[in-house]
Amino acid sequence: AAEDYTMDIRISDEILKRLVEAYRRIRNTSRYILGNLYDFDSQRDAVAHEDMEEIDRWALHRLQEVIRRVRDAYDRYQFHVVYHTLHNFCAVDLSALYLDVLKDRIYTAKAASKVRRSGQTAMYLILEAMTRLLAPMLTFTAEEIWAAMPNYAGKAQSVHLTRFPEVNEALLNPDLGERWKTLIAVKGEISKAIEIARKNKVVGHSLDAAVAVCPPEKLRPLLETHIEDLRALLIVSEVRLMPKDQIEEAWQSAEFEGLAVGVSKAGGRKCNRCWIYNDNIGTNPEHPTICERCLNNLE
């Protein structure tokens, strides 16, 4: 299914190895999501779309684009397009980005908080739709995933007794998609500066970093309104917008003209629970090693 059957099919040990790795990536992504749905009941805990965090709404927007492309590919018998679309969604959008960003909320927020349930709602909807789309190709794996998913009233006994998911137009938001496409591109550029700082031993883990950004004027409104989203995307302790002349050893982006980035060691102390550096560690003498955010989440 990974190859276009209208052309000659190549085979080699290397090709088979890549297919095994791709299968494991899809399987491991599904396992990770399942592991974070252990306390989620879709009928009790689901968050309404309009109340979800913006990055969760972006993930569901991307899911609708994937559903549309995969359904069209199935209709055209282009099974290699199905395979590559679903694999890239797992590898690029989910594993390398969305699920990585989501860890902070899923692991540190209050169990029943709206921000955590928002992430779980998105993961649940993604996995349910993805499992249905995978079912004709990964028959047994899809059935295993379906059996492990949280039960709900009316859940089919088998994924093979369900229909393909329909594109939900209400979850499609082109403006949101474009906004996050730009944010993700900016994140990619800033990550280059963080990697240089890591090689120069300025920081170790990305959460050790404080990032100063001087954006070009066309990006400033977006970054000003999404500064916390950018911090979460980068998985750093702090992001600030600053004039270029206040940034020491500024790194210049080749992709975005006028984008300058400085990376330094984050100030304050490291919270033992969320690993984010800040100045409000130990405000409660009973919990001297954690930050105020984590303290509130533990109450």
N, C-alpha and C positions, 0 to 999 in steps of 0.2 A: 504493500500500500504506500510505501514511502517513495516509490519510483513511478514515473509516468509510463504506463504499460503500452502506450502508443509508440514508444521508442525502444531501442535495444536496452535490456536490463543488465547492468553491470553487477558483478559479485566478486567479493574478495574478503579476506579476513579483516581488513581495515574497515570496509563498508559495514560488515556485520558487527564489528566492535562499536562503531558509531551508532548503529541502530539499537544495540543493547544499552548504550549510555542514554540515548534518547528515551527509551522505554523506562529506564530507571528514573530519569528526571520527571517524567509524567507521574510515575507511581509514587515517588518520594514527595512530590508536590501535593498529591492527593492525601498521602499519609499525614503530612504536616497539617493540612487543613482539618482532617478528621480529628487529629489529636487536640486541636483547639476548639472543637465543637462538643467536647465531652459534657459540658454543662449547659448546652444551648437547646432550647425548645423553640422551634420555629413559630409555633402558635402562641406561645407565652412571651417570648423574649425578642421577637423581631421588631426592628425599629422602622418606622415609616420612612419612605424614601426622602421626603422633604426634610426630615429631621436628622438624616445621616450626615456624617462628616464628609467634607467635600471630596477628599481622596477616595472615600468609599463609593461615592456617586460616580467618580471618574472610573473606578474599576468596573462598575456595573455598566457604564457607557461603553467601555471597551469590550465587555462581554457581549453586548448586543451587536457590536460590529463583528465579533468573532462568530456569533450565531448566524448572522446574515451570510457571511462569507462561506462558512462550512455547509450550511443548508444548500446554498447555490452550487457548491462543489459536488455535494452528493447528487443533486439533481442532474448534474452534467457528467456524473461518473468519474469525476476528477479526484480520485481517492488520494493521490499524492498531495493535492492542495489541502484536503482535509487534514492529513497527517502533519504537514508543515505548519499550517495555521494553528492547530491545537498545540503542537510542540513549542512553537515560538511564543504563544500566549503563556504557556507554563514557564518557559525558561526566561523570557525577557520581561514580560509584564508582571508576572506573579513572583517567581522565585528571586529574580535579581532586583526587583523593585518593590512592588506592593507589599508582599508578605514580609520583606525585610523591614520596611518602614512600620508595619503594623505591630511588630514584636513589642515595642515599648508600651503601646496601649493594651495589648492583650495580656502582657505579663505583669504590668505594674498598676493598671487602673483597678478600681473596685470591681469585684466580680460582676455585679449587676448594674454597673454604671452604663449610662447611655452611650458613652464613647466606646466602651468595650463591646457592648451589644451591637453597636453600629458596625464594627469590624466583623463580628461574628455573623451578622446578617448578610453582609456582602460575601464573606467566605462561603456561607451555606448556599446562597443563590448561585455563586460561581461554580461550586463543586457539583451541585445538582444538575445544572445545565451541561457542564462539561462531561459528566458521566454519561448522560443520555447521548451526547454527540459522539463519544468514544465507543459506545456499546457495539456498533456493527464491526469495528476494527479490533478492539481489545475486549473481546467477548467476556472472558473469564475475569479479567481484572476489573472491568466495569461492574460486573455482578458482585465482586467482592467489595468494591467501594460502596455500592448501593446498599448492600446488607449492613455495612458498618455505619452508614449515615444515620443521624437521629431519626427516630420514628415519629410519625405524625398521623393524625386521622386521615384515612384515605390513601396512605402511601402504598404504592403497588408492591406486590410481593417480589417482583423481579423488574430490573431496569428494562428488560426486553419486553415487558408488558406496557411500557410507557411510549409516548410519542416524542418526537424531537421537540425541543423548546421552540416557541415562537419568538420572533423579535418583538420586544416590548418597546413600542415607540415612546412611551412615557419616560423610559430610562435613557433614551438617546438624547444627548445634549451636545450638539456640535460646538457651541461656544465654550462649554466646559472642556470638551476634548482639546480644542485649540489652546486654551489657557494652560492646561496641564502638559500639553506637548511642549510648549515653550518653557514651563517650569522644569520639566525633566531634562530638556536640552541645556538649560542654565546649570542645573545640578550636575550634568555630565562635565561641563567645562570647569566648574568649581572643584569637582572631584579630582581633576588633573592637578590642580594646585595643592590639594590635600595630599595627593600621592607624592608630589615632589617634597613636601614638608616631611612626610613619613620617611622618605629615603634620606633626607638630611638630618634625621633623628630629632626633628623639632617636636613631633608627636609620635605616639605609637598607634593605639586604637583611635578610630575617628572621633570617639567621644572625648578624647583628650584635647580636641581642637576647638578653638574659637576662630570664627571666620569673619573677616571684614570684607565687605563688598562695595565697590563703587560701580553702580550700573550705568549704562548709557541711558539717556533721558527716555527713550522709547520703552525701556524695561522698568523704569523706576516705579510707575504706578502699580504694576503687577507685583513687583517684589515687596513694595511697601504694604500691600494688603495681604500678602501671603508669606510674610517673613517667618512665621512659626511653621508653616507648611514646608518652607525651604529648609529650615533647621531639621525638621523631621525627615525630609527626603535625604539630606546629607548625613544624618545620624551623627550630628556634632552637638556640642554642649551649648554653643551660642553662635548666632549670626547677627551681624550688625551692618547697617548701611552707613557708609562713611565717605567723606570727600577723599579723593585719590591722594592728596598731599598729606593726609593723616595715616595712610597705610604704609607701613614699613615693608620694603622689598616686595612691592606689588607685582603679582604675576599678571601678564596681559593675555587675554583670550584672543585666539585667532578666529574663532567662530563668531563671536559677538564683538564687533568693533566698539571700543570704549569700555568694555567690561574689565575691571581690574580687581584682583583678589589678593588678600593677605591672610596668611594662616599663622596662628601663634598658639602657644600653650594656653589652654583655658585657665582662667583664674578661679579662685575659690577652692573648695574641697570637693572630693569625689563622693557622691552618695553611694553607700554600700549596697543600696537596693536597686536603683535605676542606672547607676554608673555615670550620671550626668554631673558635671562640675557646676557648682554655684556657691553663693555666699550665705545661703540660709541653712546650712547643715548644722544639726545639733541645737536647734532652737528649743526643742523639748529635751530636758535633761534625762528623761526616761528612755529616749531614743537618740543618743548623741551622734550616731553615724549616718542618719538619714535626713533627707531634705523635707521641706514643708509639704511639697506635693505628695511625696510618699507617705508622710505622716497622716495627711488627710485621707489618703486612700486606705490606710490601715485602720482608721477609726470606725 
